[in-house]
Amino acid sequence: MRRELTARGWRHAAQSHLVRSPRERNRYNSLVKAGVFCLPFGPGAGGHAHGHRWRNIVDIKRRHVLIEEGRFPVEVISRLTSRHKSEAAITAGLESGRLDLAAIEAPGFAAAARPLIDNWVSAGLGQYDAGAFRTTPAGAFWITNLTGGLHAVLASLPTA
């Protein structure tokens, strides 16, 4: 299906998003995954700014009650990790289909990730491309797992 769509002029805006028009850019997903501040408005919206991330409550009735009580309709709030910039670079790189391993600002990341990425290459989920990892269509399908794996590698490294 993916091959048929790209043969008919569709292009990838992100791993899971094909677009046909230059007006479609998927800017929200691309920017928020790259770590750009995002102030969430509306039910279920999520974002992050000033060292915190949060998600708004989805249930409209509950939102109205909380707002009438003078409370914020926020479901989850947490601090961003000290590695948020590197986590965002991993997520954005994989989402774009090409993760520049040297761009991850964590000493030892590329070496620590190598065995995992080698396994993915062997499994047909991606390939090395001039110091980067480029996903295949199979890798794009497993993007959530790839992202989680590389976030786990990052978390295993000592903090500076």
C-alpha atoms as one frame of an Amber mdcrd trajectory, in Angstrom:
protein
   0.000   0.000   0.000   2.777   2.419   0.958   4.588   1.754  -2.331   1.396
   2.312  -4.321   0.689   5.624  -2.618   4.216   6.956  -3.095   4.103   5.862
  -6.750   0.956   7.992  -7.089   2.611  11.147  -5.763   2.106  10.825  -2.016
   5.115  11.630   0.170   6.062  10.961   3.762   5.552  13.799   6.197   6.308
  11.387   9.046   6.611   7.634   9.502   2.886   7.162   9.907   1.633  10.100
   7.846   1.525  10.349   4.069   0.481  13.599   2.409  -0.457  14.537  -1.122
  -0.426  18.305  -1.059   2.481  20.640  -0.196   0.006  22.391   2.129  -0.052
  19.295   4.341   3.039  19.346   6.505   2.189  17.602   9.797   3.973  20.452
  11.583   2.474  19.767  15.019   3.714  16.174  15.220   7.107  17.003  13.746
   7.729  19.971  16.026   6.441  18.487  19.280   8.476  15.315  18.728  11.538
  17.485  18.135  11.062  19.058  21.576   9.620  22.442  20.586   7.445  24.019
  23.299   3.801  23.140  22.804   0.972  24.611  24.844  -1.926  22.140  24.718
  -5.462  23.447  24.393  -8.594  21.338  24.426  -9.617  17.876  25.584  -6.887
  15.245  25.407  -4.259  17.682  24.123  -0.753  17.194  25.414   2.336  19.327
  25.342   5.312  20.617  27.247   6.954  23.875  28.202   9.235  25.334  30.866
  10.541  21.970  32.035   7.161  20.236  32.384   4.892  18.088  30.245   1.173
  17.621  30.737  -1.985  16.250  29.193  -5.458  17.705  29.454  -8.453  15.684
  30.591 -10.438  14.212  27.699 -13.872  13.953  29.372 -15.799  17.146  28.495
 -18.183  17.008  31.483 -15.312  16.530  33.923 -13.436  19.410  32.271 -16.439
  21.728  32.743 -16.757  20.769  36.428 -13.078  21.416  37.096 -13.132  24.735
  35.254 -16.244  25.830  37.195 -14.366  24.926  40.405 -11.478  27.135  39.284
  -9.182  24.141  38.746  -7.103  23.297  35.711  -8.428  20.402  33.588  -5.057
  18.651  33.589  -4.845  14.891  33.873  -1.097  14.316  34.084   1.814  16.630
  34.773   5.472  15.739  35.203   8.906  17.259  34.946  10.868  16.740  31.767
  13.944  14.609  32.285  17.418  16.114  32.116  17.771  14.185  28.856  14.679
  15.613  27.205  16.700  17.208  24.393  18.335  13.874  23.518  15.037  11.986
  23.879  13.406  14.474  21.518  16.267  14.133  19.010  15.836  10.339  19.028
  12.078  10.571  18.595  12.254  13.222  15.860  15.036  11.413  14.014  13.205
   8.100  13.944   9.965   9.854  13.033  11.662  11.452  10.037  13.054   8.068
   9.025  16.704   8.989   9.606  18.363   9.280  13.008  21.791  10.941  13.005
  23.480   9.041  15.837  26.163  11.709  16.340  23.448  14.326  16.939  22.427
  12.703  20.233  24.092  14.809  22.917  24.902  11.984  25.325  28.470  10.712
  25.611  28.692   7.082  24.538  25.183   6.887  23.067  26.155   5.711  19.576
  28.425   2.968  20.934  25.838   1.841  23.488  23.078   1.787  20.858  25.144
  -0.107  18.288  24.266  -3.690  19.387  20.566  -2.872  19.399  20.699  -1.125
  16.021  22.807  -3.972  14.586  20.017  -6.331  15.647  17.415  -4.132  13.957
  19.473  -4.005  10.768  19.724  -7.826  10.805  15.950  -8.016  11.279  15.343
  -5.718   8.295  14.049  -2.779  10.343  16.659  -0.334   9.097  20.103   0.240
   7.687  23.147   2.324   8.435  23.498   5.414   6.269  26.635   7.545   6.722
  26.593   7.609  10.537  22.830   7.499  10.778  20.179   4.828  11.165  17.540
   4.894   8.422  14.336   2.941   8.966  12.807   0.625   6.386   9.020   0.344
   5.968   9.137  -2.506   8.513  11.070  -0.248  10.899   8.500   2.501  10.413
   5.800   0.038  11.457   7.710  -0.695  14.691   8.612   2.969  15.338   7.215
   2.988  18.884   9.342  -0.008  19.835  12.459   1.439  18.182  11.968   4.728
  19.992  11.445   2.986  23.327  14.555   0.878  22.786  16.769   3.863  22.101
  15.261   5.807  25.001  16.158   2.821  27.228  19.747   2.909  25.897  19.901
   6.623  26.691  18.528   6.038  30.201  21.190   3.379  30.846  24.029   5.861
  30.306  25.536   7.741  33.244  24.389  11.339  33.488  26.958  14.074  33.094
